[in-house]
Amino acid sequence: MMKSILSLTIVTALCAIHTAVATTVAIKELGQGGVLHRTSSSSSPTTSAGGVMSFWKSTHDADENGVTREYRPVQYPGMSVVTDLFSRPKGGIILGLTGPEVDLDSMPTVALLLQQEEAVTGHFYLAGNQGRKLMRHMNAPHLSSGEFIPLVKVKGKEVIVKEGNRLESLSVHIQNKKEAAAVDESIRLMIESVQEEAKKSGSTIVLHVVVDEEEEDVARGRRRLVAVDDGTHRQLAENQGNNQNNNNQNNKQGQQQNQQGSYQIPGYYDDNNNFVTPFRTIFQIQYYNVVQWTALGLFTILFAANYMTMNMPLMPDTLLFGESAKMVAE
């Protein structure tokens, strides 16, 4: 009996290891574009769940309820895609795909977003099954394919109409290949519709697709930065060594993220799921320096002008001297 239980435990553990070895986040601009940029090739696309959350919150100003954040959260350093300093999107939508039958052979649209670098703005790669965790952080409704297909059309229309740079989110659980094909078709139609409407209005909508992928996808030769070695998940940065997944928000914020010199900013998430850090953003540093040196410059000019006025010589032939002499004579 004990041997049977032990064998079942081992089999279950091995199955867990050989499924969902990686989570991929594909980012695509729909419409005018220009609000996101790829960084240099030295930046690793491997990141953590906290890094993806920081990217979403620095890109979009409000959640799906329209609640605008009081400040713009800082994005983790060393990420392969960053937001533009001046251009902002009109909105965004996150689509999370989970389930045992996320079959990319049955989902050509999703496969194109995940496999073709030129088809998207960029990718983020996470070790392990992080898709559900990310979608829970965004309070995304977890739907069946039957519920997802009509709702994704509605979300596509809402993200065009609503103002405030909102970030909508949906998550779907796929049970079989037929559902996978239907979900893929609905995503394709939504992308085409949003792309057309965004171009007409001259705006940009950012699409984020989160997919938990299985080992078979890696074995087919797709470029992956996450692999399984002797039953242990490890992250592989391309030609740059191993990265350590550091995603515990309670007690691991501030540790080194990997061995390449990049790091996670120390801080924590408040009750509204906003990332709070005691460190200043580049905007705050620039603003402080501009105000400080402008104030010092104005004070210096005022002091010099008063000093020169106080020590201004009065010559006998000046108007001021003549008037004062007349007053004394009278």
Salt bridges, closest charged atoms under 4 A:
ASP61 OD1 - ARG88 NH2 2.50
ASP84 OD1 - HIS37 NE2 2.68
ASP103 OD2 - LYS177 NZ 3.83
ASP105 OD2 - ARG220 NH1 3.78
GLU117 OE1 - ARG38 NH2 3.55
GLU117 OE2 - HIS123 ND1 3.26
GLU117 OE2 - ARG223 NH2 2.10
GLU158 OE1 - LYS162 NZ 3.58
GLU163 OE2 - LYS90 NZ 3.71
GLU168 OE1 - LYS155 NZ 2.97
GLU168 OE2 - LYS162 NZ 3.79
GLU185 OE2 - ARG188 NH2 2.41
GLU192 OE2 - ARG188 NH1 2.71
GLU196 OE2 - LYS200 NZ 3.55
GLU213 OE1 - ARG222 NH1 2.16
GLU213 OE2 - ARG224 NH2 2.71
GLU215 OE1 - HIS18 ND1 2.44
ASP217 OD1 - ARG220 NH2 2.48
ASP229 OD2 - ARG234 NH1 3.24
GLU238 OE2 - ARG223 NH1 2.64
